Amino acid sequence: MQEVLEKKPIKNIDFNCDLAQAYGIYKNNVEYELLDYVSSVNISCGFHAGDPMTIKEAMLKAKEKNVAIGAHIGFNDIQGFGYRPVELKEDELEALVIYQVGAIMSFAKAYGLGIEHVRPHGAMYKMAGEDFIFSSTIAKAIKKCSDWLVYYAPAGEITQKVGDYVNIQTAQEISLEKTYNPDLSIDYAIPDNTNNFEMIKRFQHLLHTSQIRNNAGGMSFVEADTIHFSNKYKNSLELIQQARNFITPAPVNYINAKSSGWVD
């Protein structure tokens, strides 16, 4: 007998996208199309993508649009765009994270800004959703940079446990194009779904019930804090525009501050 999940509408949620996904002469101006519709951005730190001028430009664009800024960390793998896993000792991974977060924090400080969150990229993101120790190491490194940073990580039990274990604020992230297992881990063997009609239906169902269909044909409950919108696909702009018709997103820190009574 299939478990009946309680419907729990989502009243507030963050929309995030990646910026500075370029390097040197290899530019990616398409990514700025999503800036008018997100509430937070993840700026690449120079390892999987991004260089000093690209990071500066992304930072100033984010400031102009008044969106929350985060560091988009990854493995030191420009050639593979951070999609290839790298085996690191815990102290090496910690140093890698602190180095990248520090770079974005310095850029933000130079322009009178602050960063609010950290999101892994590519292979690092995949490993963070599958390996508790790996994800905990990232979280500990983030916390060493600042107690106020939010760790954006794949939705699921691992991220929840990491948040409790490290005592760090986490944001459970969903990607509408991904296929999820019943435990909310991502099934990477299945290609991304780029059908906007199907993704918007999925988004509406998520907003109304806090549930997402899994690859076993059932529904999985998820307390989603943020939705990641990729800029990789031709219809990415159309998707986020349609999503904005149903809800106005807000940064995770603002949502939490509002719920606690710190802001109106």
N, C-alpha and C positions, 0 to 999 in steps of 0.2 A: 504493500500500500504506500503510495507516494505521500510524503510529508506535505501538509498544507502550510504554506508560509504566510505569516501575517502581513497584510498590506501596510506599508509605512511610507507615505509620500515624502519626497525630498523637497524641502522648502528653499534651501540655499545650497549652491554648489559652485565650485570654481571651474573655469575653463582655462587650460594651459596649452601653450605651444612652444616649440623650440626656436631659438634665434642663434645667429652667428654660426649657422651650419655651412660654413664656407672656409676657404683658406687661400691666401695669396691671390692669384689671378682667377681662382675658381670661385665665382660669386653665386649667390643664391638669393636674388632679390624677391623671388616669389614668396618667401617666408613672411615678408612684411605685410602681405595682403591680409593675413589673419589678425593683425594687431588691433584692428578696430573692434574685434569681437571677443577677444580673450580678456580675462581678468588678471592673468599672471603669465610670465614668460620665463623660459629656462635658457640662459645664455651660455653657450659652449665656452669652455675654459682654455682651449688651445691644445688639448691632447688628441681627442678624436676629430676635432674641427675647431675653427676659430683661430685668429691671429690677433695681435694687438689692435690693429686698425679696425678689423671686423668686429671685435668685442666692443671697442669704443663706439662705433656706429650703432650697434645693437643697443648698447646702454642708453645712448641719447635718444634713439627712437622710442625705447620703452619709457623713458622719462617724459617725452613729448606726449605719449598716449596715457600717461598716469596709470600704468599697470604695475603690479607687484613683480619684483625681480628675484630670480633664483639662479643658482649655479647649476649648469648642466655638465656633470662630471662623467668621465669615461676612461677607458684604458688608453695608454699612450700608443696610439695606433692610427696615425693619420692615413696611412696607405689602405688600411682596411676599414676606415671610417668607424672604428670602435666596435665593429660587429664581430670581431674574433676574440674568443675568450683568452685571457692571459692568466697563468698561474702565478700567484703572488703570496708571499708570507704575510701574516697579519700585520706586522709592522710596516711592510712595504705598501700594503693596501692603504693603511692609515695615512702614511706619508703622501701617497698619491692623491688621496681625497683632500687632505689639508692644503696641499700645494695649490690645487685647482680652486678650492673655495676661497683661499686667501687672495688669489689673483682677481677674482670677481669682486670680492669685498673691497679691495684696493681701488679698483676702477669705480665702484659705486661711491666710495668715500670721496674720490676726486671730483665727482660731479654732484655732491650733496645728496647722495642717495644711500639706501641701505638695502641689503639683500634679506629676503624673508624665508627662502627655502632652498633645498638642494635636491636635484633629481638625477639619478643615474641614467646612462645612455646605453643603448645597444646590448652588447654581451654582458656588461656590468648590470644592467637592469634585469636581464633574464636570470642571472645568477643570484641577484638580490631576492628575486621572487621564489627561488628554489632552495636556497641554502641559508639556514638560520645563522650560522656562525659568520658567513660572509656578509650577510646583511647587517648583523650586529656590529661587525667591525666598521662598516661604513657609518652606521649610526653613531658609534662612539667617537669616530673622527669628526663628524659633523658637530657633535655636541662640544668637542674641544674647541672648535672655532667660535661657537656662540651657543648659549643655552636657549636662545630664542628662535633658532632656525627650525623649520619644519622639514621633516624627511618625507619627500614624495616618493612612494614606492608602490609596487604592484599590490592591488587589493588581495586580501586573503589572510589566512591565519598567521603566516610567518611575519608579515608586517605588523600585525596586531601584537604578537608576542615580543617582537623586537622593541616596539614602543614601550611596552611594560618593563621589559628587562633592562633597557638602557635608560629608561625614564626620559624619553624624548618624544616630542609631539610628532606624530606621523599623519600623513594624508593618504588615505586609501584611494588609489587611482585606477580608473577604468578607461579602456580604449574601445570605442564602439566597433571598430573593425576587427578586433581580435575574437578568436574562439576560446571559450573558457571551459575548463573541466569542472565537474561538480564542486570541487574544493576551491574554485576560483583561480587556480593556477592556469596559466595560458597554454593552450595547445599550439605550440609553434610548428607542428607538422602540417597544419591547415593554413593555406594562404589567406591573407587579409581579405575581408569582405569589403568591397568598394562600392556596393550598391547603396546609394544614398537613401532610397525609399525604405529599404530594409533597416538601415542604421537609424533612421529617424524613428521608425516604429519601435525599435529597440530602446532608443533614448526615451521616448514617451513612456514606455512601460517601466523603465528604470525610475523615472521621476514619480510615477504614480504609485509604485509598489516597492521600490528599493530591491527589485529582483531583476536578474538577468538570465536569459536562457542559456543552458549549458549544452555541451556536446553529447550528453546522455539523454537529451530530450526533455529534461526537467528544468526547474528554476532554482537558481542559487541566490540566497539573500546576500546583499552587499550594502554596507554603510559607506557609500561612495562619497568622498570629500571633493574629488576633482576628476575632471575628464580631460584626457590628453587628446588634442586634435593634431594629427600629423599634417605636414604640408607636402607630403610626398606624392599625393595623387591629384589628378587634374580637377577633380570635383571636391577637393578639400574645402575650398572657400565656400562653395554652395552649401556644403554640409553644415559648417559652423554658422552660416547665415540662417539656415533653417532652424538650427538648434536654439538660436537667440530669439526666435519667435515664441518659444515656450517658457523661457526663463531668462532673467538677467543675472549673469554670473557675478560672483564676488570672491576676492582672494580668501584663502583659508584662514589666515590670521584675522582678517576683518570679521569673518563669519563667527569665529570663536570669541573674539572680543565682544561682538554684539550679543551673543548668547549669554555671555557672562555678565553683561550689564555695563561694561566699560565704555561702550559707545552706543548712541541711539540707533 
